[in-house]
Amino acid sequence: MLRSSFSSKPARVVNYRTWTKCSFCVSARRVSLDSLSSDFDQPSEYRTPNCSQYKLPGCPRDFNPVCGSDMSTYPNECTLCMKIREDGHDIKIIRSGLC
């Protein structure tokens, strides 16, 4: 069993996420560490969403999830484009599917 006391100091950075000791241990129980390092492509392989094809601010309600470089899962590419437009961040698509 993995045990850890709570600490707010970063314990490890994996796939561009900083984990505290406690959150890293909790997550490690659910996902093997080997899969964390191989699940995502390299940043040079991330793709830019094609936001020009969407008439924002409305998006279709289809569920075709994409994983953004901010490690958030978006219901579809259009909702990712809305987030980019609202916040002004440069979020790439890591892969199709859930993060």
C-alpha positions, 0 to 999 in steps of 0.5 A, a space after each residue: 500500500 502506498 502511504 504519504 503524508 500531505 505536503 504542498 511541496 511539489 514531489 514530481 513532475 510527470 507529463 507537465 503536471 506537478 504533483 504533491 506527494 499526496 496527490 501523486 500517490 493517490 493517482 499512482 494507485 489508479 494509474 501505473 507510472 509506466 502508462 503515465 510516461 507513455 500515454 502522451 505524445 511529445 509536445 512537437 507532435 501536439 496539433 493546433 485545433 482548427 478553430 476557424 471552422 467553428 462559429 463561436 460562441 456556439 458549439 455542437 453538442 456532439 461528444 468527441 472528446 479531445 485532451 488539451 495540453 492544459 491536461 483538461 478533457 474537452 467534450 469536442 474540439 469546438 469547446 476547446 476553441 471556446 476556451 482558447 478564445 475566452 482565456 487567450 491561452 495557446 492550448 494544443 490537442 495532445 490526442 483524441 479521447 480523454 486525458 
